[in-house]
Amino acid sequence: MADGAQIARISFELDGRQVEAFETETIFEVAQREGIAIPHLCHSGAPGYRPDGNCRTCMVEIDGERTLAASCIRRPTEGMVVSTTSSRADQARRMVFELLVADQPPRSQSPEPQSRFWQMAELAGQTGSRLPRLRSMPADTSHPAMRVNLEACINCTLCVRACRDVQVNDVIGMARRGHDAKVVFDFDDPMGQSTCVACGECVQACPTGALIEVSVLDDAGVRAHYPDISVDTLCPYCGVGCQTRVHVKDNRIIAIDGRDGPANENRLCVKGRFGFDYITHPGRLTKPLVRRDGIGKDPAMEIAPGEVGTYFREASWEEALDRAAQGFGAIRQELGGGGLAGFGSAKGSNEEAYLFQKLVRVAFGTNNVDHCTRLCHASSVAALMEGVGSGAVSAPFTAVNDADLIMIIGARPNVNHPVAATFFKQAAKRGARLVLLDPRGNEMSRYAWRTLRFTPGRDVAMLNAMIHTIIEEGLVDSQYVQAMADGYDDLRESVKPYAPEKMAQVCGIDAETLREVARAYATAERSIIFWGMGVSQHTHGTDNARCLIALSLLTGQIGRPGTGLHPLRGQNNVQGASDAGLIPMVYPDYRSVVDGEIRSQMTEFWGAELDPETGLTVVEIMQAILAGQITGLYVMGENPAMSDPDQNHTRQALASLRHLVVQDLFLTETAWHADVVLPASAKAEKWGTFTNTNRQVQLARPAVALPGDARQDLWIVQEIGKRLGLGWSYGHPREVFAEMAQVMPSLDNITWERLEREDSVTYPCAAPDAPGSEIVFGNRFPTATGRARMVPVELVPPAELPDEDYPYILTTGRILEHWHTGAMTRRAELLDAIEPEATVAMSGADIVGLGLATGEEVAVRTRRGEIVLRVREDPQVPRGVIFIPFCFAEAAANFLTNPQLDPDGKIPEFKFCAAAVAPVNS
């Protein structure tokens, strides 16, 4: 239907009353709206589920028609007369339920005695059966998170649609025929041995409990745990920002479902659904700790769970907070604000990020405040600020619904942003061209139109070749460039040497493929680019992003539905924390700390003199600690002893600090070196707003109480502020949010009360009742001139190349089951059961070439350190490359990585360094 066309309305009779319906609605949908309950099993009203009409429990009678109709797939017509309660419809439904009940386990032994199946059977008035039971099937207990009991299965195919259509994982299908028909995983494998990624969509969809979470079952496989309360909140993991419903019994989370949020439409991944029990891990901090007198710090120290009392003693909150503040105050008095620094957290709320950076700037007297954006997308933000005047995405990832071509470079959404990946896969299935650019293989390649596995570290050569093609072949959107962008002439000249025929040898992609992809991107009606840390975590990461921005501006592929630039954000609130000012060179909303007028405004607003100099970044702070310039550090919710590059130097720096305060959920590797440890709050225990990768500001609510004597992060920061002379008296996060809104135009027309009503509002938002702008930069850019800027770049090699001693390229990243440094997911029982051990992934050819066997222990060595872990064959890893996830403390990949920085984004080169691999006994 054309944009703006009116959907026709029709009138018909439903159970004796005249009702009105849109022509696109089904009888079932109209009945629901009218409050008429129709039994149903195979139908789901959730987004992405097509109605199938195969269970025949929603049958209705239509006057003049010989047969009954399935209401979930039948649309009404003008004047139609429908009865949902006729004797024919009632008898047909009862017969269907009697047939289904016959093969069900007795209700008391059913996996879910309160399932939708039994509720619908009650509604239909048929919970028993006169018929004999024809099948008996053993339960499948092979998966640690989910139980499969096909005795309770009714072959409604909801799980098939959940897996194939919604999550697009293609694991679940139907096999055999007639009475032998059954649900299978892959080739009828046990679930735990199949390619299932444990998203749990099938569990949420199943109407009988044939697929169900292990966490709610007793030893007999029957559901025994039902929630006392269910709370609507948010997932604590990646930047997708999935809305969740958390089910709680006796102050413990027992299960999590997805909600119909704008970013997830009910979907979750394995972490969001099953990674919840870290908050009750035995290692959870519940009392403040202070370092014992006379106990020194060693960079190589490791503290086992049973050894905590050797290094720390429990303290009252009064003593711990006094010690924390007094240590900072003494250093400030002696060295000034430059002797102090703070690391905030993208895992915390917007309010926590804002208050933390305010504490560092106002109480410490320095701009030495940073967070994990420095280690993920700092180079992307630097390029975006330079090019388009904003560090946020120009369109949400759901814009792929309107895209004709989707380019994903340096990102593995199926691993790092699994729910976002479902939208990409759905778009590819409907016909959008998906282009993947990544040195490693990618499971999404089976949905791709083209996959470009280019030479690691040669992004600029490949992208400049595409820009060259677009200019040379006259594919530039000249009208757009003339109206909206500067720098075209310089860009045209700079890319002349980068013909695809010359760059093919450099980037490893043949010239014709480079040209083909460039043409397709430029000529598509709507093209959109997504990128991840495979682009940003290089010494040339800012240059990589500059090329992507130039591609978009050259072709006018920005500012319209289905177009744009989107760096997929890694942590759940890295966008919001950055917006809130947790960055050393800018105040909230990216206003420069060295701009005198801006600084004067903030000085007046906060009532304190502010540091006029740009602060140091994460890696620079570590260097300053080793140089003796910084002696005090406050770390809230970050774990630099795992996340920073060149861990030997990082841990040496942490151990050399005169005063280190760590505020966290666990005694992390960073906290081993602390003087004071403050037990903090998890996301499931707090109120707060969080901003996801789509610029959607969303509200999180507390589902469970804090354990022991742990406290809210905002309260802790405020108490330290009070002891450093600040008269803070915030009573609730909403008060901090209200203050933020006064200095953050991005929050205009977004209030706490509105978020309580709506759960999610996208910024920028033009009015209190406006929905927010998903697509930005349609008419102008937020720059002084309103125009964007294309910045030419030259080819710069990685900072460290392989040689005879270090012949492999080491790259690092995340894996599906674990997140960031593993501080949370390694303490989630089910996630750690699925992926429990550190491995190095290599190609089969390289494993054979080294005389190794899969599963063998190897030593991986770089110029900075050595770790030991097991080798795993991975067909996605090319020859000459090794991949190590950085979440395993027992084999921390960042002991190996290169701390060399991108000159603009100040981000380390995590994605490329030279390495050697050898058997442990060699």
Summary of the structure (lengths in Angstrom):
residues: 922
radius of gyration: 28.8
end to end distance: 68.1
largest distance: 92.1
contacts: 3435
relative contact order: 0.11
helix: 35%
strand: 19%
